[in-house]
Amino acid sequence: MQLRTFNHVGIHAVSSALPEHIVDQSEFAKMYGEQEVQRICMNTGIHSKRVVKDFKTSQLMHSACESLFDSQDIKAKDIDALITVSQSPDSWSPGVGYQLHQKLGLNEGCSIFDLSAGCAGYITALIQACALITSGGYKNVIVCTGDVTSKLLDEKDRHVAMLFGDGATASLLTEDVCSMSFMIASNGQGSDTLGTRLSYTDMGVQVHDLHMDGAEVMNFALARVPALVRSIMSDVEITTDSLDMLVFHQANAFMLNYLRRMLKLEESQVPIDINGIGNTSSSSIPIVLSRNERVGTEHAKNAILCGFGVGLSWGAVVVDLSNTLRIPPVIALESEAKSTA
């Protein structure tokens, strides 16, 4: 797999926004029975999650971006490009990036790129942001992830209904003294394994519930992800001892612990931060970054971010997060939004 390195670029800041509404284990038990819920919670590590009630994806994204702007000197007028990642946009057309452009008051010269990507989407968006900045034509690029996956779940399927939560993030990439090195791969033969289908008929468009073949996803992750991590560590000459943190897409705790053991890493090197949030697809990695106190310190200098999932797609990036501004999550209050509407 080819290593692609971009010099003089880095993640300057990362923020996130989470919904205020919490669905906990007791609510799951009413639907699926206490014994079954305890079994699933023990495996996934998710005893509660955050979901929206009426908020749309662009509203969560807006909260994450506003938090980012409020925490530093760079403002909306300074942004040269906005890359959004979502599989639950407000509308099919225009893309959610344009709705966010309006909400944030970005300038007309700001380029918009909408990506339909899932669990590896943050990595995919980061490599595009790096390409823009190192081209010399862009200085400040925001990568904004967000989904309201809870709106796409079939409550009868307890394995997905208890797994996925909602959230959004914003990452500012700028010129930097550091470099970012990527490996990204795709296999469309697994496109039926995980995702949301559309049916176009004479009556209109039907959006189907999210489908996941859990066993196939697990097999895919165990077959591809450790090899990817070993390969990128070898190419950039990072050892298991020198690795500060490996942030996986937060799929579920059982899978992440299995991957960690396969790679012979310590628990302290592989953060698991999924309980109380849920699997938030492309937002899960940057949500971890916004909550982990190592980010912005010397203990995050040799970091690897690794996403994998729908597509099938998998990718990783080696990045120095020691100078990244970590902005803790804000809670997006729907009640306040209604009162000011």
C-alpha positions in Angstrom: 0.0 0.0 0.0 1.4 3.4 -1.0 2.4 5.9 1.6 1.4 9.5 0.8 3.2 12.2 2.7 2.2 15.9 2.9 4.8 18.3 4.4 4.2 21.5 6.2 0.6 20.9 7.2 -1.0 19.9 10.5 -4.3 19.8 12.5 -4.3 23.1 14.3 -7.5 22.6 16.3 -10.3 20.1 16.8 -13.8 20.6 18.3 -17.0 18.6 18.6 -20.7 18.9 19.4 -22.9 16.2 21.0 -26.7 16.2 21.3 -28.3 16.8 24.7 -30.6 13.8 24.6 -29.3 10.6 26.2 -30.7 7.1 25.6 -29.5 4.8 28.4 -29.5 1.2 29.2 -32.9 1.3 31.0 -34.6 2.6 27.9 -33.0 -0.2 25.8 -34.2 -2.8 28.4 -37.8 -1.7 27.8 -37.4 -2.7 24.2 -35.2 -5.7 24.2 -35.2 -7.1 27.8 -32.7 -6.5 30.5 -30.6 -9.7 30.0 -30.1 -9.2 26.3 -29.3 -5.5 26.8 -26.6 -6.3 29.4 -25.0 -8.8 27.0 -24.9 -6.3 24.2 -23.6 -3.5 26.4 -20.8 -5.6 27.8 -19.7 -6.4 24.2 -20.0 -3.0 22.7 -19.0 -0.9 25.8 -22.0 1.3 25.1 -24.3 1.7 28.1 -25.8 4.9 26.9 -25.5 7.1 23.8 -26.4 10.6 22.6 -29.0 11.2 19.9 -30.9 14.1 18.4 -34.6 14.6 18.6 -35.3 17.2 15.9 -31.8 18.6 15.1 -30.4 18.1 11.6 -26.8 17.3 10.6 -26.1 20.9 9.6 -27.2 22.1 13.1 -24.8 19.8 14.9 -22.0 20.7 12.5 -22.8 24.4 13.1 -22.4 24.0 16.8 -19.0 22.2 16.4 -17.7 25.0 14.0 -18.9 27.8 16.3 -17.1 26.2 19.2 -13.9 26.1 17.1 -14.2 29.7 16.1 -15.0 30.8 19.6 -11.8 29.2 20.9 -9.2 30.9 18.7 -8.4 33.9 16.6 -9.4 32.4 13.2 -12.9 33.3 12.1 -15.3 32.3 9.4 -14.1 35.0 7.0 -10.6 33.4 7.1 -11.7 30.0 5.9 -10.5 29.1 2.4 -12.3 25.7 2.1 -14.8 23.6 3.9 -14.9 19.8 3.5 -17.9 18.1 5.0 -18.3 14.4 5.6 -21.8 13.0 6.2 -24.1 10.1 5.2 -27.2 11.7 6.7 -27.2 15.2 5.1 -30.1 17.6 5.5 -30.9 17.1 1.8 -29.4 15.2 -1.2 -29.0 18.5 -3.1 -27.5 20.9 -2.3 -25.0 19.2 -0.1 -24.8 19.9 3.6 -21.7 22.0 3.1 -23.7 24.7 1.4 -26.2 24.8 4.2 -23.3 25.1 6.7 -21.7 27.8 4.5 -24.9 29.9 5.0 -25.2 29.2 8.8 -21.5 30.1 9.4 -21.4 33.1 7.1 -18.4 31.9 5.2 -17.1 34.1 2.4 -18.0 33.5 -1.3 -14.5 32.6 -2.1 -14.6 29.6 0.2 -14.6 26.3 -1.7 -17.1 23.6 -0.6 -16.5 19.9 -0.9 -19.2 17.4 0.3 -18.1 13.8 0.9 -20.4 10.9 1.3 -18.2 8.7 3.5 -18.6 6.8 6.7 -16.3 5.4 9.3 -13.1 6.1 7.4 -14.4 9.4 6.2 -12.3 11.6 8.6 -9.1 10.1 7.1 -10.4 10.6 3.6 -11.3 14.2 4.3 -7.9 14.9 6.0 -6.0 13.8 3.0 -8.1 16.1 0.7 -7.5 19.0 3.1 -3.7 18.3 3.1 -3.7 18.2 -0.7 -5.5 21.6 -0.8 -3.1 23.3 1.6 0.1 21.8 0.1 -1.0 22.9 -3.4 -0.3 26.5 -2.2 -3.8 27.7 -3.1 -5.4 27.3 0.4 -4.3 28.3 3.8 -7.1 27.5 6.3 -9.3 24.4 5.6 -12.0 23.1 7.9 -12.9 19.4 7.9 -16.4 19.0 9.4 -17.9 15.6 10.1 -21.4 15.0 11.2 -24.3 12.5 11.2 -27.7 11.9 12.7 -27.5 8.1 12.2 -30.2 7.5 14.8 -32.7 8.6 12.3 -31.7 5.7 10.0 -32.0 2.9 12.5 -34.5 0.1 12.6 -35.5 -0.3 16.3 -36.3 -3.9 15.7 -32.6 -4.5 15.0 -31.2 -4.2 18.5 -27.6 -4.6 17.4 -27.6 -1.4 15.4 -30.2 0.5 17.5 -28.1 0.2 20.6 -24.8 1.0 18.8 -25.1 4.2 16.8 -25.2 7.7 18.2 -25.2 11.2 16.7 -22.5 13.9 16.7 -20.4 16.4 14.7 -16.9 17.7 14.7 -14.8 20.5 13.2 -11.0 20.3 12.5 -8.9 23.2 11.3 -6.0 22.3 9.1 -3.3 24.9 8.4 0.3 25.3 7.3 2.6 23.7 9.9 6.1 22.6 10.5 4.9 19.0 10.7 4.0 16.5 8.1 1.1 14.0 7.7 1.5 10.6 6.2 -1.4 8.5 4.8 -2.3 5.1 3.7 -5.8 4.7 2.3 -7.5 1.6 0.7 -10.9 0.7 -0.7 -12.8 -2.5 -1.7 -16.2 -1.9 -3.4 -16.9 -5.7 -3.4 -17.9 -5.2 0.3 -20.4 -2.4 -0.5 -23.4 -4.5 0.6 -21.9 -5.2 4.0 -22.8 -2.0 5.7 -24.7 1.1 4.6 -28.0 2.8 3.8 -29.8 2.1 0.5 -32.0 4.3 -1.7 -34.9 3.0 -3.9 -36.0 5.3 -6.7 -39.5 4.6 -7.9 -42.3 6.4 -9.7 -43.6 7.3 -6.2 -40.4 9.0 -5.2 -37.3 8.1 -3.2 -37.3 5.7 -0.3 -34.4 5.8 2.2 -33.9 2.4 3.8 -32.8 1.7 7.3 -29.1 1.3 8.0 -28.0 -2.3 7.4 -25.0 -3.9 8.9 -23.6 -7.5 8.6 -21.8 -7.4 12.0 -19.9 -10.7 11.4 -18.6 -9.5 8.0 -17.6 -6.1 9.4 -15.7 -7.8 12.2 -13.9 -10.2 9.8 -13.0 -7.3 7.5 -11.6 -5.2 10.4 -9.5 -8.0 11.8 -8.2 -8.9 8.3 -7.3 -5.4 7.1 -6.7 -3.0 10.0 -3.8 -4.6 11.8 -1.9 -5.0 8.5 -2.6 -1.4 7.7 -1.3 -0.2 11.0 1.8 -2.3 10.9 2.5 -1.2 7.4 2.3 2.6 8.1 4.3 2.2 11.3 7.0 0.4 9.4 7.1 3.0 6.6 7.4 6.0 9.0 9.6 4.1 11.4 7.4 4.3 14.5 7.8 1.4 16.9 5.3 0.1 19.4 7.3 1.7 22.2 7.5 5.1 20.5 3.8 5.2 19.5 2.0 7.6 21.8 -1.5 6.9 20.8 -3.5 5.0 18.1 -7.0 6.4 17.8 -9.3 3.9 16.0 -12.7 4.6 14.6 -14.8 3.9 17.7 -16.8 0.9 16.3 -17.3 -1.0 19.6 -15.2 -1.8 22.6 -14.9 -5.5 21.8 -13.5 -4.9 18.4 -11.1 -2.2 19.5 -9.7 -4.4 22.3 -9.3 -7.3 19.9 -7.4 -5.1 17.4 -5.2 -3.7 20.2 -4.2 -7.2 21.4 -3.4 -8.2 17.8 -1.0 -5.3 17.5 0.5 -6.0 21.0 -0.2 -2.5 22.2 -0.9 -1.3 25.8 -4.4 -0.1 26.8 -2.9 3.3 27.4 -1.9 3.6 23.8 -5.4 2.8 22.3 -8.1 5.1 23.8 -11.6 3.7 23.9 -14.1 6.5 24.3 -17.5 5.2 23.1 -19.7 4.8 26.2 -22.1 7.7 26.6 -21.7 8.6 23.0 -22.2 5.6 20.7 -20.6 4.8 17.3 -20.7 8.2 15.5 -19.3 7.0 12.2 -16.9 9.6 10.6 -17.1 11.8 13.8 -15.8 9.1 16.2 -12.1 9.7 15.8 -12.2 13.6 16.1 -14.6 13.2 19.1 -11.9 11.2 20.8 -9.4 13.9 20.0 -11.6 16.6 21.4 -12.0 14.6 24.7 -8.6 13.1 25.2 -6.2 15.1 27.5 -3.1 13.8 25.7 -3.9 15.9 22.6 -2.0 19.1 22.7 0.8 17.6 24.8 4.1 15.8 24.1 2.2 12.6 24.8 0.5 12.9 21.4 3.5 13.6 19.2 3.6 10.2 17.5 -0.1 9.6 16.9 -1.9 7.4 14.4 -5.6 7.9 13.4 -7.2 4.9 11.8 -10.7 4.6 10.3 -12.4 1.6 8.7 -15.9 0.7 7.6 -18.6 1.4 5.0 -17.4 1.1 1.4 -15.5 -1.0 2.3 -12.8 1.5 3.1 -9.9 1.7 5.5 -7.2 4.3 6.1 -4.7 5.7 8.5 -2.6 8.8 9.0 0.5 9.5 11.1 0.2 12.9 12.6 1.8 15.0 15.3 -0.9 16.2 17.7 1.4 17.7 20.3 0.5 21.3 19.3 -3.1 20.7 18.4 -5.7 22.8 20.2 -8.1 20.4 21.9 -11.5 22.0 22.3 -13.8 19.9 24.6 -17.2 19.0 23.3 -20.2 21.4 23.5 -23.7 20.1 24.1 -26.0 21.2 21.3 -29.2 22.3 23.1 -32.3 21.8 20.9 -34.4 23.7 23.5 -32.3 26.8 23.0 -32.4 26.5 19.3 -36.2 26.4 19.3 -36.5 29.4 21.6 -34.3 31.5 19.3 -35.9 30.3 16.0 
